Amino acid sequence: MEALSRMISALVNNDFMAGFSIGDPNMGIINISHLLSIDDTLIFCEANQNQVRALKALILYFEAMSSLKVNFDKSEMVPVGKVNNISQLASTLGCKVSSLPMNYLGLPLGAASRAILIWDMVIERIERRLARWKRLYLSKSCKITLIKSTLSNLPTYFLSLFPIPTGVSYQI
């Protein structure tokens, strides 16, 4: 994956592709063109036919070089904002078109961080765990221990990214 990262960076550095910039000009601006996880890659570029063609060429080169295969049936192009030629761009890459908000690695992308809807998954997970224990004959102290265990095992990553709304914490 390091080779892919270097290849994408080379496309960006040579102006064949652009990511997006974040930050304050006074504090420093960071350009983000891609994010890699173990077996997943997010690539950011403009809704531009030339950039998508350059990305397609890079992927084909990476496949030939590494003997790995990119599964375009599982790949998605997600426009941010209004993109008129999204079907044509997706066709060039050979992938599906998706839209925001969506889940990625179990986290909601494009949803308002304060929206209670994004917490439904966490609440459902807690309810499922606790529902199994209702049928068991447990002492009060055992039930408290199990509830504390469930609450301490909430998705830590999720909680580190999104502040929990007061209504959700009461519901939990």
Summary of the structure (lengths in Angstrom):
residues: 172
radius of gyration: 21.4
end to end distance: 39.4
largest distance: 66.2
contacts: 384
relative contact order: 0.09
helix: 48%
strand: 15%
